[in-house]
Amino acid sequence: MIDSKTKLLGLIGHPVDHSFSPIMHNAAIEDLGINYRYLAFDVSEENLKDVVAGAKAFQIAGFNITIPHKMNIMKYLDEIDDDAKAIGAVNTVKIENGKAIGYNTDGIGAKKALEEKTGILINKNILIIGSGGGSRAVSYELAKENKLTIINRNIEKAKILSEELSKNLKKQNSITYGDLNVDIKDFDIIINTTPVGMYPNMNVKPVIPLNDIKYGAVVMDLIYNPLEPVFLKEAIKYGAETINGIGMLVYQGAVSFEIWAGKKPDVYVMKKSINSNIR
Ligand SMILES: NC(=O)c1ccc[n+]([C@@H]2O[C@H](COP(=O)([O-])OP(=O)(O)OC[C@H]3O[C@@H](n4cnc5c(N)ncnc54)[C@H](OP(=O)(O)O)[C@@H]3O)[C@@H](O)[C@H]2O)c1
């Protein structure tokens, strides 16, 4: 029931009409039996400042931020936690005591999704393909305890990201970079953070070939539409374990949810809600 005590959560971005976030968060809310609702708002960049002011004025509980506002929102927030500052993007805002506080749960979401398959991630040799927004969050989180190689079509961007990470992480293992011509046989984990293979351009070549993959390697793609992007099809062909982007989506949402509501949602309920709504 919606009543005078219902707390509002939401997503802001552009576009938002295909987002799974309202489905998975409302499923978690219903499962926990708590008095929240989660809506999606299509917001243009020139309204971001007003959105933050409005959220504070209405005392809504919090909201997620998606493409293209994850960086631009930062200048309107009162506080930003250290991880989000180091990543350089915010995907979660909590309104608390009249302040808008920014967090980034994308990296930890990806790590949790990976750990479902690999167990605790420590001292692994990880290859990250791409150095855009998704890569920044994932690379930051994984570089804390693992050895990272970041490769990118534009090698200069991979260099900048690896240098930034080395500077920002207090305790870090080695972080190196390169172009897409990489020898993959020593990597335990390979993650595609590029949109290569994403709907509607699904019939493309994988971003890098995987024929030399190490036995037992795990391959992840941040893409969740389609559920089995071309990179994962290629990985399966060479015997690798695979993980699509649904896990990251659900876990980043679950961590955001805990920040807002102080309660752990059931990730299985969230996953199920998405799977039963995927066309
Ligand atoms: N599952 C989740 O929760 C989640 C979260 C975040 C993102 N994602 C997904 O991750 C993907 C990337 O998103 P993003 O926000 O990181 O994008 P982004 O900031 O635009 O970065 C895109 C990256 O991909 C590279 N790239 C683009 N087209 C390429 C091509 N044809 N060949 C080789 N490299 C190419 C770019 O390289 P250059 O620098 O050379 O241009 C850049 O490094 C999208 O599919 C998005 O849906 C999923």
The ligand as a Gaussian input file, in Angstrom:
#p B3LYP/6-31G(d) Opt

LIG

0 1
 N       25.972000      -4.680000     -16.095000
 C       26.019000      -3.459000     -15.625000
 O       25.528000      -3.168000     -14.521000
 C       26.720000      -2.393000     -16.424000
 C       27.192000      -1.219000     -15.807000
 C       27.890000      -0.268000     -16.583000
 C       28.081000      -0.497000     -17.951000
 N       27.588000      -1.643000     -18.514000
 C       27.792000      -1.924000     -19.951000
 O       29.166000      -1.754000     -20.263000
 C       29.316000      -1.312000     -21.598000
 C       30.207000      -0.062000     -21.653000
 O       29.585000       1.000000     -20.960000
 P       30.439000       2.301000     -20.534000
 O       29.496000       3.182000     -19.811000
 O       31.704000       1.897000     -19.876000
 O       30.774000       2.924000     -21.979000
 P       31.842000       4.065000     -22.347000
 O       32.169000       4.890000     -21.165000
 O       31.333000       4.702000     -23.581000
 O       33.194000       3.237000     -22.722000
 C       33.230000       2.418000     -23.835000
 C       34.594000       1.703000     -23.921000
 O       34.475000       0.713000     -24.952000
 C       35.454000       0.967000     -25.958000
 N       34.859000       0.681000     -27.272000
 C       33.701000       1.182000     -27.767000
 N       33.458000       0.671000     -28.986000
 C       34.498000      -0.166000     -29.265000
 C       34.837000      -0.991000     -30.387000
 N       34.055000      -1.050000     -31.466000
 N       35.976000      -1.724000     -30.334000
 C       36.791000      -1.658000     -29.251000
 N       36.527000      -0.905000     -28.161000
 C       35.393000      -0.162000     -28.180000
 C       35.836000       2.417000     -25.831000
 O       37.142000       2.552000     -26.356000
 P       37.740000       3.985000     -26.864000
 O       38.252000       4.669000     -25.637000
 O       38.812000       3.579000     -27.808000
 O       36.593000       4.712000     -27.513000
 C       35.763000       2.601000     -24.307000
 O       36.928000       2.131000     -23.688000
 C       27.898000      -1.088000     -22.128000
 O       27.519000      -2.248000     -22.833000
 C       27.072000      -0.948000     -20.863000
 O       25.724000      -1.352000     -21.040000
 C       26.909000      -2.591000     -17.782000

